[in-house]
């Protein structure tokens, strides 16, 4: 070990000791420390969800098939944490890539192993000073809200890439989600393909 590393150990010893003490705590004690962080209970996005329906990509048949999900963003978010992010995400999906009611002769499936394609919107805002529950050191952390919602095809024959390309034009367009970023507020999005 070099002299520089030894010097660094001395200056960081208090943090290292605090880290060892944290490692020795039970899961319940660690959770209590997490819960005690100021604003942690209200800091995470908690969108209002509702039941809806998704058309799986590349479906076949003559009758439209839907898969039911309880993770559709509600049209009314009220004052829920992250409501602005949830509203923007639902708007980007435009009611075309999900349904709140099915057609007249649908086939509705429930498949617990099916993984919906998802679109996630993230909003990183102003930094706030926090104290680490592990080392006691102070650090700056951005206020971050992330909201996800499943989506499917507009029609049974549509594939994931076509739908994602269509949604990207809405998310990237003028006055849209990503282009609403500023020097202090960063907005981004992420697609997750469907799977089994």
Buried (B, 14 or more C-beta within 10 A) or exposed (E): EEEEEEEEEEEEEEBEEBBEEBEEBEEEEBEEBEEEBEEEEEBEBBBBBEEBBBBBBEBEEEEBBBBBBEBBBBEEBEEBBBBBBBBBBBBBBEEBBBBEEBEEEBEEEEEEEBEBBBBBBBBBBEEEEBEBBBBEEEEEEEEBBBBBBBBBBBEBEBEBEBBBEBBBEBBEEEEBBBEEEEEEEBBBBEBBEBEE
